[in-house]
Amino acid sequence: MAPTMDFVISGLFCAEYNKSMLENVYDDMHILFHGDHQNNQQTMPFQSDDCVALMIKKECEYMCCDDYLEKLKNGEFDLGEREQILDWICQVHSHFKFGPLCLYLSVNYLDRFLSVFELPEERAWTMQLLAIACVSIAAKLEEVEVPLSEDLQIEGTQFEFEASTIQRMELVVLKTLKWRMHAITPFSFIDYFIKKINGDQIASKSTMFKATNLIIGTLKGIHFVEFKPSEIAAALAIYVVVKNKASGIEKAISTLTEQVHKDKVKKCVDLIKESSLLSDFGASTLMVPPSPTGVWDVASSSDMSDDDSGPSSLDDGLVTKRTKMDEMNE
């Protein structure tokens, strides 16, 4: 039986609170995940085959429990509530202009937590508190300019909490997820798979833009939960490079059989093609709309030309952010 939140409720609102504990936690997390990049001004190299193989071996550690999708399908979780909280998360990320990886991690933490931790039905505020904690942790790991946790409660937030309450909830999330916060995601693989499918040619910025937004688009629905991050990345790489050519899809899948499961990737490609969320692929701008609906919709579209963008890597932004952070700490 999954643990419940009842045993932490009183602790979340306890008057006494050791602030130094979480301060030390985040100091350690910064050193662990960001390291020293002061002299690294170059784009990070593409992953080697061995590196990708190692990530594929470990990616299951950052996924939801096996029965989570079934629980979502059979109504053990309120899908409407999950959709509302994802819209709120998206709204916060748009408000603070957080990056796509931060958004993905926020939802990853939320779903992983819900897959192992039973929230009390009679306390609707717990889902909101959980979402704030997940966004706060993701922002601390991935963003240079991080707002105070209490400031994440932007206008329209249903419940509001004190900073100490949010910090306690963050600690609950960290412990529940066994401190595995630097998750392996589709972003970890997407440029590698695009390059491999595309004859070792580095993807253009417009291709990476499409792939990035499509990765975000997979978060809203529940059916992508069953796939591993590498399978989602491989399927999306095929989708943006090969488009809908059946022969091209089969050929592309055959080039990846050493890394991923062929049938699962094909199933994921078919799901992407059938998904209404992605049906308008090909009609928007670079600017992400400020509304949650707009952010989900832009995940299916781009009118950029592949010819005028030049090569790119999703690691570019991460290096830039971390370099800025290092400069701030000098």
Secondary structure, 3 states (H helix, E strand, C coil): CCCECHHHHHHHCCCCCCHHHHHHHHHHHHHHHHCCCCCCCCCCCCCCHHHHHHHHHHHHHHCCCCCHHHHHHCCCCCHHHHHHHHHHHHHHHHHHCCCHHHHHHHHHHHHHHHHHCECCCCCCHHHHHHHHHHHHHHHHHHCCCCCCHHHHCCCCCCCCCCHHHHHHHHHHHHHHCCCCCCCCCHHHCHHHHHHHHCCCCCCEHHHHHHHHHHHHHCCCCCHHHHCCHHHHHHHHHHHHHHCCCHHHHHHHHHCCCCCCCHHHHHHHHHHHHHCHHHCCCCCCCCCCCCCHHHHHHHCCCCCCCHHHCCECCCHHHHHHHHHHHHHHHC
